[in-house]
């Protein structure tokens, strides 16, 4: 078992290269112009580098803003108390007021946490020149700017691209779970679903965390937002969980009877897995393919399977096997939910197609689109 997987190693390599480039750039700029406070510039660069380029820019802008506000707050507190109190009391009063005011501001705006740092440093060094305080703010600005430049020049990746990449990973996890659930139901060896669940939670969590940092392009290729895509993927995951639980209850009974149904279930597994694999490939191309994968075949397959389960003899016969009937109903419900969510995802990735009313059906049981119903 490897300690670091390929995906994590890729992120580490990119951040390492960007950090090295940012520090080098900041060092030469500070030395070239003879600006003091190199350590402040380096620290600012280090704390600005993020996994996504637009995240780095956002952090840099807020850091520069916070440094300027904090510097102004610290200087103001020094000037106010310098003539009001004797001895060393002005320093204590300036630090106290600047720190409290700065922390109140960072409570309201957490991203501006550098306000407190800059304000406290300026207030403590009350005897320093104003120019020195401004140079410190300039050093912070140079560090953040250097980090932003490095993130766009060296192996850039936007928050949107990173979010979509993790959405694709999460969809791949859904495909794996369908393969494991229905593969085991039809008698094949199944992958450990606990590992799949852990992978999905990690990928969807990363996508959710980074999606809000998107600044330049914020949506899927079809025009829908990343948030809509995340919700749809999570719905599909919950549907596959229902399918997995239903398959677990149904597995032994299916091995003893209804062998014909196992062929239909195996077809479902293949259709769903192939469609999700196509969607994953489409997302990785970022919609550059002319048309997204067509969902009609997999939807028709799921409709037929749901109909077959509804009319299966074991469900309609008079029997006291309540567990057996409940397992069939759960399996049918899981298939129905997977079908709904596959169509929802198809609507999200298709350019120009409207959002889907999940309750609309046509005569075959396939959902209608809004423009067809109008």
Beta strands, then each sheet from edge to edge (+ up, - down):
end
